[in-house]
Amino acid sequence: MRKHDRYIRCIMLAALLFSGSCTKFLEQPSPDEFKPSTVADLRKILMYEGYPVASRSFHPYMSLLDDDIKCIGPDEGSGNWKQGRPAFTWSKKMYSEMRQNGDNDPDTYGKYYQRIKGCNVVLDNVQLVQGRQAEKDQLEGEALALRAYYYFMLINLYAWPFNDSLHVPAKTPGVPLVLSGKVADASLHRNTVLQVYNQVVSDITRGCLLLEETDGKYNVFRMNKHAGWLLAGRIFLYMEDWDKVILYNDKLLAARSQLENMRFWASISNRDPADKSQECYINPSNKEILFLYGCIDEYSLLGLGRFSTTPRYCASDALNAAYEKGDFRAEVYLNAWETTGEFSKVNYKAHLGKSFRLPEAYLNRAEASVRKYMLQANGTLLQSAVEDLNRLRQYRFSSKTFVPETVTAYYHHPQHLLQLCLAERRRELCFEEQRWFDLRRLGMPAITHFYYTDGKRKPVAYQLPGKSNRYVLPIPEMALINNPLLEPNP
């Protein structure tokens, strides 16, 4: 068979595997379908069916759940904002209501399992096909790291937090673990939160080892060892394994440490209109980007896609107030809601929608160091945390207003340094799928959202009580219908 024909048939196989609806993701392929025979065949499958695609978002509603957002206008005459209302108000029937409001593709649950099956097809076959061992190991490492990421997202969307004292991980329902592309049907029980996290740890640990051994030329559009290390640190942060958070971020920051100078990005006079790399902050030329992926429509409900229209949602008063004098991030990250509206973290000119960024490594290591200091009182840990925060902040502030933190101020009050770490997370990672998960792992505080249903009336207040069941998203109705063994969330 010619190489070109084999690629075509390989993609046809992928199309057959995934041509059904999201809720049918576990159907077994026919045994007489074409089987991939080379690493190149599997690379095509992973590219098209394992990696996130630029044309399909996972959850454009995610930033509407947290406390960094507010509603500023009525939903009349604008379908996008009505589609976001069920998430903004934490509706128990959010997916069906979003569909009723015009969203034809709200099934986050099924979308993640589609990508997982693409990874599983690769993992089932990667050591059986023809090709150099280094290429096989590289591909396996990418597929494992991607699968770890997808399950990490699923477990944090549809189950209680790993560190929640009221729900023991070993007994709390998580999500079904599907670890092969040859599963015969969708009648699977939910694995526990602990079982899912154990699998995530297994995948990311093995994935990082493979990527470390085989990772060749750095590619921002593919899962790589740098992104793998960042993801591993994030996973262990949620599991409160401080030693491993520090371990993986030490590896990353030893290899990649350069941050973007926010003073440049905040200076309109320094921007070259002809330079496409300067149109939005999250772009391939940004030195902080470790992995760039996904769809810009992840932000469609926030008003970052069409600046000619008046947004119904914008950054909350609390988020705006969190930025200190001289902190350029408020201008650079939130400019989508200013009158010019041409510059922000992500806008309609973006290449792709989501990223893994280096600043998170400084924040993850700083938090882990402070928390470990609070257990061990090792001054070196406190010094490391202060240095990490100073490193980040000096690249974010005006040189006239930046004042380095000193470790002596925190020896007897480490909780104050922890609060600074968490405040920096909020300022740095806003609208990047981090805040909602942080709120969950930090105790699930009460939130109030005000929604405008009519421009002539006062907004309606919606309450999310502390530790509410709504901190765990409902599993979509169609998934429950297709799998009778799938236990719904309360």
SEBATI-146317 format. One record per residue (C-alpha): residue number from 1; residue in three letters; chain; x, y, z. Coordinates in nm, 2 decimals. Layout:
// SEBATI-146317
{NUM,ala,A,{X,Y,Z}} ...
***
This chain:
// SEBATI-146317
{1,met,A,{0.00,0.00,0.00}} {2,arg,A,{0.14,0.34,-0.09}} {3,lys,A,{0.21,0.58,0.20}} {4,his,A,{-0.05,0.83,0.09}} {5,asp,A,{-0.32,0.57,0.07}} {6,arg,A,{-0.23,0.44,0.41}} {7,tyr,A,{-0.27,0.78,0.56}} {8,ile,A,{-0.61,0.82,0.39}} {9,arg,A,{-0.73,0.49,0.52}} {10,cys,A,{-0.60,0.57,0.86}} {11,ile,A,{-0.80,0.89,0.87}} {12,met,A,{-1.10,0.70,0.75}} {13,leu,A,{-1.06,0.47,1.04}} {14,ala,A,{-1.05,0.76,1.27}} {15,ala,A,{-1.36,0.90,1.12}} {16,leu,A,{-1.54,0.57,1.16}} {17,leu,A,{-1.43,0.56,1.52}} {18,phe,A,{-1.56,0.90,1.60}} {19,ser,A,{-1.84,0.97,1.35}} {20,gly,A,{-2.11,0.88,1.61}} {21,ser,A,{-2.24,1.13,1.87}} {22,cys,A,{-2.04,1.22,2.18}} {23,thr,A,{-2.25,0.99,2.40}} {24,lys,A,{-2.17,0.69,2.18}} {25,phe,A,{-1.80,0.72,2.24}} {26,leu,A,{-1.75,0.36,2.37}} {27,glu,A,{-1.89,0.17,2.08}} {28,gln,A,{-1.65,-0.10,1.96}} {29,pro,A,{-1.52,-0.07,1.60}} {30,ser,A,{-1.58,-0.35,1.35}} {31,pro,A,{-1.29,-0.61,1.35}} {32,asp,A,{-1.26,-0.58,0.97}} {33,glu,A,{-1.18,-0.21,0.98}} {34,phe,A,{-0.84,-0.10,0.87}} {35,lys,A,{-0.57,-0.12,1.14}} {36,pro,A,{-0.29,0.14,1.15}} {37,ser,A,{0.04,-0.02,1.07}} {38,thr,A,{0.30,0.25,1.12}} {39,val,A,{0.39,0.52,1.38}} {40,ala,A,{0.30,0.78,1.11}} {41,asp,A,{-0.05,0.63,1.09}} {42,leu,A,{-0.09,0.66,1.46}} {43,arg,A,{0.05,1.01,1.46}} {44,lys,A,{-0.23,1.11,1.23}} {45,ile,A,{-0.49,0.96,1.45}} {46,leu,A,{-0.35,1.13,1.76}} {47,met,A,{-0.33,1.46,1.57}} {48,tyr,A,{-0.70,1.45,1.46}} {49,glu,A,{-0.87,1.25,1.73}} {50,gly,A,{-0.65,1.28,2.04}} {51,tyr,A,{-0.54,1.64,2.04}} {52,pro,A,{-0.80,1.92,2.10}} {53,val,A,{-0.92,2.06,1.78}} {54,ala,A,{-0.92,2.42,1.69}} {55,ser,A,{-1.28,2.40,1.56}} {56,arg,A,{-1.46,2.27,1.87}} {57,ser,A,{-1.46,2.41,2.22}} {58,phe,A,{-1.49,2.20,2.54}} {59,his,A,{-1.66,2.44,2.78}} {60,pro,A,{-1.70,2.81,2.68}} {61,tyr,A,{-1.91,2.85,2.99}} {62,met,A,{-1.63,2.76,3.24}} {63,ser,A,{-1.53,3.11,3.33}} {64,leu,A,{-1.89,3.20,3.40}} {65,leu,A,{-1.89,2.97,3.70}} {66,asp,A,{-1.64,3.15,3.92}} {67,asp,A,{-1.61,3.49,4.10}} {68,asp,A,{-1.40,3.66,3.84}} {69,ile,A,{-1.70,3.74,3.62}} {70,lys,A,{-2.01,3.96,3.64}} {71,cys,A,{-2.31,4.03,3.42}} {72,ile,A,{-2.34,4.39,3.30}} {73,gly,A,{-2.62,4.38,3.05}} {74,pro,A,{-2.95,4.21,2.95}} {75,asp,A,{-2.96,3.89,2.75}} {76,glu,A,{-3.24,4.00,2.51}} {77,gly,A,{-3.14,3.99,2.15}} {78,ser,A,{-2.81,3.80,2.21}} {79,gly,A,{-2.82,3.42,2.20}} {80,asn,A,{-2.46,3.38,2.33}} {81,trp,A,{-2.54,3.54,2.66}} {82,lys,A,{-2.86,3.34,2.71}} {83,gln,A,{-2.66,3.03,2.64}} {84,gly,A,{-2.42,3.12,2.92}} {85,arg,A,{-2.70,3.20,3.17}} {86,pro,A,{-2.74,2.84,3.30}} {87,ala,A,{-2.38,2.82,3.39}} {88,phe,A,{-2.37,3.17,3.53}} {89,thr,A,{-2.66,3.08,3.76}} {90,trp,A,{-2.53,2.73,3.84}} {91,ser,A,{-2.84,2.56,3.71}} {92,lys,A,{-2.88,2.19,3.79}} {93,lys,A,{-3.00,2.14,3.44}} {94,met,A,{-2.74,2.37,3.28}} {95,tyr,A,{-2.67,2.15,2.97}} {96,ser,A,{-3.03,2.10,2.87}} {97,glu,A,{-3.10,2.47,2.93}} {98,met,A,{-2.80,2.57,2.73}} {99,arg,A,{-2.92,2.36,2.44}} {100,gln,A,{-3.27,2.52,2.47}} {101,asn,A,{-3.10,2.86,2.45}} {102,gly,A,{-2.93,2.77,2.12}} {103,asp,A,{-2.61,2.59,2.21}} {104,asn,A,{-2.61,2.28,1.98}} {105,asp,A,{-2.29,2.14,2.13}} {106,pro,A,{-2.28,2.17,2.51}} {107,asp,A,{-2.17,1.81,2.59}} {108,thr,A,{-1.84,1.87,2.76}} {109,tyr,A,{-1.84,1.52,2.91}} {110,gly,A,{-1.87,1.35,2.58}} {111,lys,A,{-1.61,1.57,2.41}} {112,tyr,A,{-1.35,1.48,2.66}} {113,tyr,A,{-1.42,1.11,2.62}} {114,gln,A,{-1.39,1.14,2.25}} {115,arg,A,{-1.04,1.27,2.29}} {116,ile,A,{-0.97,1.00,2.54}} {117,lys,A,{-1.07,0.73,2.29}} {118,gly,A,{-0.83,0.89,2.03}} {119,cys,A,{-0.55,0.86,2.29}} {120,asn,A,{-0.66,0.50,2.37}} {121,val,A,{-0.64,0.39,2.01}} {122,val,A,{-0.29,0.52,1.99}} {123,leu,A,{-0.19,0.36,2.32}} {124,asp,A,{-0.34,0.02,2.22}} {125,asn,A,{-0.14,0.01,1.90}} {126,val,A,{0.18,0.22,1.94}} {127,gln,A,{0.41,-0.06,2.04}} {128,leu,A,{0.27,-0.30,1.77}} {129,val,A,{0.32,-0.09,1.46}} {130,gln,A,{0.63,-0.04,1.25}} {131,gly,A,{0.86,0.25,1.32}} {132,arg,A,{1.16,0.36,1.52}} {133,gln,A,{1.14,0.29,1.90}} {134,ala,A,{1.21,0.66,1.98}} {135,glu,A,{0.92,0.77,1.76}} {136,lys,A,{0.69,0.51,1.93}} {137,asp,A,{0.80,0.63,2.28}} {138,gln,A,{0.75,0.99,2.18}} {139,leu,A,{0.40,0.93,2.06}} {140,glu,A,{0.31,0.71,2.36}} {141,gly,A,{0.43,0.99,2.59}} {142,glu,A,{0.22,1.25,2.42}} {143,ala,A,{-0.09,1.03,2.43}} {144,leu,A,{-0.04,0.95,2.80}} {145,ala,A,{0.01,1.31,2.90}} {146,leu,A,{-0.30,1.41,2.70}} {147,arg,A,{-0.51,1.14,2.86}} {148,ala,A,{-0.39,1.25,3.20}} {149,tyr,A,{-0.50,1.60,3.12}} {150,tyr,A,{-0.85,1.50,3.00}} {151,tyr,A,{-0.92,1.28,3.30}} {152,phe,A,{-0.79,1.56,3.53}} {153,met,A,{-1.04,1.80,3.37}} {154,leu,A,{-1.32,1.55,3.39}} {155,ile,A,{-1.26,1.46,3.76}} {156,asn,A,{-1.25,1.83,3.85}} {157,leu,A,{-1.57,1.91,3.66}} {158,tyr,A,{-1.78,1.62,3.76}} {159,ala,A,{-1.67,1.50,4.10}} {160,trp,A,{-1.59,1.64,4.45}} {161,pro,A,{-1.23,1.79,4.50}} {162,phe,A,{-0.96,1.54,4.59}} {163,asn,A,{-0.89,1.73,4.92}} {164,asp,A,{-1.25,1.78,5.03}} {165,ser,A,{-1.27,1.66,5.39}} {166,leu,A,{-1.64,1.57,5.36}} {167,his,A,{-1.59,1.33,5.07}} {168,val,A,{-1.33,1.06,5.10}} {169,pro,A,{-1.16,1.01,4.76}} {170,ala,A,{-1.16,0.63,4.80}} {171,lys,A,{-1.54,0.62,4.83}} {172,thr,A,{-1.66,0.92,4.63}} {173,pro,A,{-1.78,0.87,4.27}} {174,gly,A,{-1.55,1.01,4.01}} {175,val,A,{-1.59,0.93,3.64}} {176,pro,A,{-1.57,0.60,3.44}} {177,leu,A,{-1.21,0.50,3.35}} {178,val,A,{-1.19,0.40,2.99}} {179,leu,A,{-0.84,0.28,2.92}} {180,ser,A,{-0.88,0.10,2.58}} {181,gly,A,{-1.02,0.18,2.25}} {182,lys,A,{-1.18,-0.17,2.24}} {183,val,A,{-1.44,-0.13,2.51}} {184,ala,A,{-1.75,-0.31,2.40}} {185,asp,A,{-2.03,-0.09,2.55}} {186,ala,A,{-2.10,0.22,2.75}} {187,ser,A,{-2.24,0.04,3.06}} {188,leu,A,{-1.97,0.14,3.30}} {189,his,A,{-1.99,0.24,3.67}} {190,arg,A,{-1.81,0.55,3.79}} {191,asn,A,{-1.47,0.48,3.93}} {192,thr,A,{-1.39,0.66,4.26}} {193,val,A,{-1.21,0.99,4.27}} {194,leu,A,{-0.90,0.81,4.41}} {195,gln,A,{-0.90,0.56,4.13}} {196,val,A,{-0.92,0.83,3.87}} {197,tyr,A,{-0.64,1.03,4.03}} {198,asn,A,{-0.43,0.72,4.06}} {199,gln,A,{-0.47,0.67,3.68}} {200,val,A,{-0.39,1.03,3.61}} {201,val,A,{-0.08,1.01,3.82}} {202,ser,A,{0.02,0.68,3.64}} {203,asp,A,{-0.04,0.84,3.30}} {204,ile,A,{0.15,1.17,3.36}} {205,thr,A,{0.44,1.00,3.54}} {206,arg,A,{0.49,0.75,3.26}} {207,gly,A,{0.42,1.02,3.00}} {208,cys,A,{0.68,1.25,3.14}} {209,leu,A,{0.95,0.98,3.15}} {210,leu,A,{0.89,0.90,2.79}} {211,leu,A,{0.89,1.26,2.68}} {212,glu,A,{1.21,1.33,2.88}} {213,glu,A,{1.39,1.05,2.71}} {214,thr,A,{1.27,1.11,2.35}} {215,asp,A,{1.16,1.47,2.33}} {216,gly,A,{1.33,1.62,2.03}} {217,lys,A,{1.28,1.96,1.88}} {218,tyr,A,{1.05,2.17,2.09}} {219,asn,A,{0.70,2.21,1.94}} {220,val,A,{0.46,2.44,2.11}} {221,phe,A,{0.16,2.28,1.93}} {222,arg,A,{0.24,1.93,2.07}} {223,met,A,{0.25,1.79,2.42}} {224,asn,A,{0.61,1.80,2.52}} {225,lys,A,{0.82,1.74,2.83}} {226,his,A,{0.79,2.10,2.95}} {227,ala,A,{0.41,2.10,2.93}} {228,gly,A,{0.41,1.75,3.09}} {229,trp,A,{0.62,1.87,3.39}} {230,leu,A,{0.38,2.17,3.43}} {231,leu,A,{0.08,1.94,3.42}} {232,ala,A,{0.23,1.70,3.67}} {233,gly,A,{0.30,1.98,3.91}} {234,arg,A,{-0.06,2.10,3.87}} {235,ile,A,{-0.20,1.75,3.94}} {236,phe,A,{0.02,1.70,4.25}} {237,leu,A,{-0.08,2.05,4.37}} {238,tyr,A,{-0.44,1.94,4.38}} {239,met,A,{-0.35,1.62,4.56}} {240,glu,A,{-0.14,1.83,4.81}} {241,asp,A,{0.18,1.63,4.74}} {242,trp,A,{0.41,1.92,4.79}} {243,asp,A,{0.73,1.74,4.74}} {244,lys,A,{0.63,1.63,4.39}} {245,val,A,{0.50,1.97,4.30}} {246,ile,A,{0.84,2.11,4.38}} {247,leu,A,{1.02,1.82,4.20}} {248,tyr,A,{0.84,1.87,3.87}} {249,asn,A,{0.85,2.25,3.87}} {250,asp,A,{1.22,2.24,3.96}} {251,lys,A,{1.27,2.04,3.64}} {252,leu,A,{1.07,2.28,3.44}} {253,leu,A,{1.22,2.60,3.57}} {254,ala,A,{1.57,2.46,3.53}} {255,ala,A,{1.50,2.42,3.16}} {256,arg,A,{1.26,2.72,3.10}} {257,ser,A,{1.26,3.03,3.31}} {258,gln,A,{1.21,3.33,3.08}} {259,leu,A,{0.90,3.54,3.14}} {260,glu,A,{0.74,3.80,2.91}} {261,asn,A,{0.80,4.16,3.02}} {262,met,A,{0.46,4.30,3.08}} {263,arg,A,{0.59,4.66,3.04}} {264,phe,A,{0.63,4.59,2.67}} {265,trp,A,{0.29,4.44,2.63}} {266,ala,A,{0.12,4.73,2.81}} {267,ser,A,{0.29,4.99,2.60}} {268,ile,A,{0.07,5.06,2.30}} {269,ser,A,{0.35,5.28,2.15}} {270,asn,A,{0.58,4.98,2.14}} {271,arg,A,{0.34,4.75,1.95}} {272,asp,A,{0.40,4.71,1.58}} {273,pro,A,{0.06,4.67,1.41}} {274,ala,A,{0.22,4.47,1.13}} {275,asp,A,{0.36,4.21,1.39}} {276,lys,A,{0.09,3.94,1.41}} {277,ser,A,{0.26,3.80,1.72}} {278,gln,A,{0.15,4.11,1.92}} {279,glu,A,{-0.22,4.08,1.85}} {280,cys,A,{-0.30,3.89,2.17}} {281,tyr,A,{-0.10,3.77,2.47}} {282,ile,A,{-0.15,3.40,2.42}} {283,asn,A,{0.02,3.33,2.09}} {284,pro,A,{0.30,3.11,1.95}} {285,ser,A,{0.57,3.38,1.98}} {286,asn,A,{0.51,3.43,2.36}} {287,lys,A,{0.81,3.30,2.54}} {288,glu,A,{0.59,3.17,2.83}} {289,ile,A,{0.38,2.94,2.62}} {290,leu,A,{0.47,2.57,2.67}} {291,phe,A,{0.17,2.42,2.49}} {292,leu,A,{-0.08,2.60,2.27}} {293,tyr,A,{-0.40,2.42,2.18}} {294,gly,A,{-0.78,2.43,2.15}} {295,cys,A,{-1.05,2.66,2.02}} {296,ile,A,{-1.08,3.04,2.06}} {297,asp,A,{-1.46,2.98,2.10}} {298,glu,A,{-1.37,2.87,2.46}} {299,tyr,A,{-1.42,3.24,2.53}} {300,ser,A,{-1.72,3.31,2.30}} {301,leu,A,{-1.96,3.36,2.59}} {302,leu,A,{-1.73,3.62,2.76}} {303,gly,A,{-1.74,3.87,2.47}} {304,leu,A,{-1.38,3.82,2.36}} {305,gly,A,{-1.48,3.71,2.01}} {306,arg,A,{-1.66,4.01,1.86}} {307,phe,A,{-1.56,4.34,1.98}} {308,ser,A,{-1.81,4.53,1.77}} {309,thr,A,{-2.09,4.41,2.01}} {310,thr,A,{-2.14,4.52,2.37}} {311,pro,A,{-2.04,4.24,2.61}} {312,arg,A,{-2.29,4.11,2.87}} {313,tyr,A,{-2.02,3.97,3.09}} {314,cys,A,{-1.69,4.13,3.21}} {315,ala,A,{-1.43,4.10,3.48}} {316,ser,A,{-1.58,4.13,3.82}} {317,asp,A,{-1.52,4.42,4.06}} {318,ala,A,{-1.33,4.19,4.29}} {319,leu,A,{-1.09,4.08,4.02}} {320,asn,A,{-1.03,4.44,3.90}} {321,ala,A,{-0.97,4.55,4.26}} {322,ala,A,{-0.72,4.26,4.31}} {323,tyr,A,{-0.46,4.43,4.08}} {324,glu,A,{-0.22,4.66,4.26}} {325,lys,A,{-0.10,5.00,4.14}} {326,gly,A,{0.16,4.96,3.87}} {327,asp,A,{0.04,4.60,3.78}} {328,phe,A,{0.02,4.60,3.40}} {329,arg,A,{-0.18,4.27,3.39}} {330,ala,A,{-0.50,4.45,3.45}} {331,glu,A,{-0.45,4.64,3.12}} {332,val,A,{-0.31,4.36,2.92}} {333,tyr,A,{-0.53,4.07,3.04}} {334,leu,A,{-0.86,4.25,3.07}} {335,asn,A,{-0.84,4.50,2.78}} {336,ala,A,{-1.10,4.30,2.59}} {337,trp,A,{-1.36,4.48,2.80}} {338,glu,A,{-1.22,4.83,2.75}} {339,thr,A,{-1.34,5.06,2.48}} {340,thr,A,{-1.06,4.97,2.24}} {341,gly,A,{-1.11,4.60,2.28}} {342,glu,A,{-0.83,4.50,2.06}} {343,phe,A,{-0.59,4.34,2.30}} {344,ser,A,{-0.62,4.08,2.58}} {345,lys,A,{-0.50,3.74,2.67}} {346,val,A,{-0.71,3.59,2.39}} {347,asn,A,{-0.92,3.77,2.13}} {348,tyr,A,{-1.07,3.70,1.79}} {349,lys,A,{-0.74,3.72,1.62}} {350,ala,A,{-0.59,3.44,1.84}} {351,his,A,{-0.43,3.14,1.67}} {352,leu,A,{-0.57,2.89,1.93}} {353,gly,A,{-0.77,2.93,2.25}} {354,lys,A,{-0.58,2.77,2.54}} {355,ser,A,{-0.23,2.72,2.67}} {356,phe,A,{0.00,2.59,2.94}} {357,arg,A,{0.20,2.89,3.05}} {358,leu,A,{0.53,2.91,3.24}} {359,pro,A,{0.41,3.16,3.52}} {360,glu,A,{0.20,2.87,3.66}} {361,ala,A,{0.52,2.69,3.74}} {362,tyr,A,{0.64,2.97,3.96}} {363,leu,A,{0.30,2.99,4.13}} {364,asn,A,{0.27,2.62,4.19}} {365,arg,A,{0.62,2.59,4.33}} {366,ala,A,{0.57,2.89,4.55}} {367,glu,A,{0.25,2.76,4.70}} {368,ala,A,{0.39,2.42,4.76}} {369,ser,A,{0.70,2.57,4.93}} {370,val,A,{0.49,2.78,5.16}} {371,arg,A,{0.26,2.50,5.25}} {372,lys,A,{0.55,2.27,5.32}} {373,tyr,A,{0.71,2.54,5.53}} {374,met,A,{0.40,2.55,5.74}} {375,leu,A,{0.45,2.18,5.81}} {376,gln,A,{0.83,2.18,5.86}} {377,ala,A,{0.94,2.54,5.93}} {378,asn,A,{1.24,2.51,5.69}} {379,gly,A,{1.35,2.86,5.62}} {380,thr,A,{1.49,2.76,5.28}} {381,leu,A,{1.13,2.67,5.16}} {382,leu,A,{1.01,3.02,5.26}} {383,gln,A,{1.30,3.18,5.08}} {384,ser,A,{1.22,2.98,4.77}} {385,ala,A,{0.86,3.09,4.77}} {386,val,A,{0.95,3.46,4.81}} {387,glu,A,{1.20,3.43,4.52}} {388,asp,A,{0.95,3.27,4.29}} {389,leu,A,{0.69,3.54,4.36}} {390,asn,A,{0.94,3.82,4.32}} {391,arg,A,{1.05,3.67,3.99}} {392,leu,A,{0.70,3.67,3.85}} {393,arg,A,{0.60,4.01,3.99}} {394,gln,A,{0.91,4.19,3.87}} {395,tyr,A,{0.80,4.10,3.51}} {396,arg,A,{0.44,4.22,3.57}} {397,phe,A,{0.49,4.56,3.74}} {398,ser,A,{0.61,4.90,3.65}} {399,ser,A,{0.98,4.93,3.75}} {400,lys,A,{0.88,5.24,3.95}} {401,thr,A,{0.62,5.05,4.16}} {402,phe,A,{0.77,4.71,4.20}} {403,val,A,{0.89,4.64,4.55}} {404,pro,A,{1.04,4.30,4.62}} {405,glu,A,{0.90,4.09,4.90}} {406,thr,A,{1.14,4.00,5.18}} {407,val,A,{1.14,3.67,5.36}} {408,thr,A,{1.18,3.82,5.71}} {409,ala,A,{0.82,3.96,5.68}} {410,tyr,A,{0.68,3.61,5.67}} {411,tyr,A,{0.88,3.38,5.90}} {412,his,A,{0.61,3.42,6.18}} {413,his,A,{0.32,3.47,5.94}} {414,pro,A,{0.36,3.22,5.65}} {415,gln,A,{-0.02,3.23,5.60}} {416,his,A,{0.02,3.58,5.48}} {417,leu,A,{0.26,3.46,5.21}} {418,leu,A,{0.02,3.19,5.12}} {419,gln,A,{-0.25,3.45,5.07}} {420,leu,A,{-0.01,3.64,4.84}} {421,cys,A,{0.05,3.32,4.64}} {422,leu,A,{-0.32,3.27,4.60}} {423,ala,A,{-0.38,3.63,4.51}} {424,glu,A,{-0.11,3.61,4.24}} {425,arg,A,{-0.28,3.30,4.10}} {426,arg,A,{-0.60,3.49,4.06}} {427,arg,A,{-0.43,3.79,3.89}} {428,glu,A,{-0.21,3.58,3.67}} {429,leu,A,{-0.43,3.29,3.56}} {430,cys,A,{-0.77,3.46,3.53}} {431,phe,A,{-0.99,3.32,3.25}} {432,glu,A,{-0.76,3.02,3.19}} {433,glu,A,{-0.97,2.74,3.34}} {434,gln,A,{-0.79,2.78,3.68}} {435,arg,A,{-1.01,2.99,3.90}} {436,trp,A,{-1.31,2.76,3.93}} {437,phe,A,{-1.09,2.46,4.01}} {438,asp,A,{-0.89,2.68,4.26}} {439,leu,A,{-1.22,2.78,4.44}} {440,arg,A,{-1.31,2.41,4.46}} {441,arg,A,{-0.98,2.30,4.62}} {442,leu,A,{-0.96,2.60,4.85}} {443,gly,A,{-1.28,2.52,5.03}} {444,met,A,{-1.57,2.61,4.79}} {445,pro,A,{-1.67,2.95,4.92}} {446,ala,A,{-2.01,3.11,4.87}} {447,ile,A,{-2.05,3.32,4.55}} {448,thr,A,{-2.32,3.56,4.44}} {449,his,A,{-2.39,3.64,4.08}} {450,phe,A,{-2.63,3.91,3.95}} {451,tyr,A,{-2.80,3.85,3.62}} {452,tyr,A,{-2.98,4.11,3.41}} {453,thr,A,{-3.28,3.96,3.24}} {454,asp,A,{-3.42,4.29,3.14}} {455,gly,A,{-3.24,4.62,3.09}} {456,lys,A,{-3.51,4.81,3.26}} {457,arg,A,{-3.51,4.60,3.58}} {458,lys,A,{-3.27,4.54,3.86}} {459,pro,A,{-3.05,4.23,3.82}} {460,val,A,{-3.16,3.91,3.98}} {461,ala,A,{-2.93,3.76,4.25}} {462,tyr,A,{-2.82,3.40,4.23}} {463,gln,A,{-2.65,3.23,4.53}} {464,leu,A,{-2.40,2.95,4.53}} {465,pro,A,{-2.37,2.85,4.89}} {466,gly,A,{-2.04,2.75,5.04}} {467,lys,A,{-1.96,2.38,4.97}} {468,ser,A,{-2.27,2.36,4.76}} {469,asn,A,{-2.35,2.05,4.54}} {470,arg,A,{-2.33,2.29,4.25}} {471,tyr,A,{-1.96,2.30,4.28}} {472,val,A,{-1.98,1.96,4.11}} {473,leu,A,{-2.13,1.99,3.76}} {474,pro,A,{-2.43,1.77,3.65}} {475,ile,A,{-2.34,1.49,3.43}} {476,pro,A,{-2.52,1.56,3.10}} {477,glu,A,{-2.86,1.40,3.06}} {478,met,A,{-2.78,1.22,2.74}} {479,ala,A,{-2.48,1.05,2.90}} {480,leu,A,{-2.71,0.92,3.18}} {481,ile,A,{-2.96,0.79,2.92}} {482,asn,A,{-2.69,0.61,2.72}} {483,asn,A,{-2.53,0.45,3.03}} {484,pro,A,{-2.79,0.32,3.29}} {485,leu,A,{-2.51,0.25,3.53}} {486,leu,A,{-2.38,0.60,3.54}} {487,glu,A,{-2.48,0.75,3.87}} {488,pro,A,{-2.60,1.11,3.85}} {489,asn,A,{-2.45,1.39,4.06}} {490,pro,A,{-2.68,1.52,4.34}} 
***
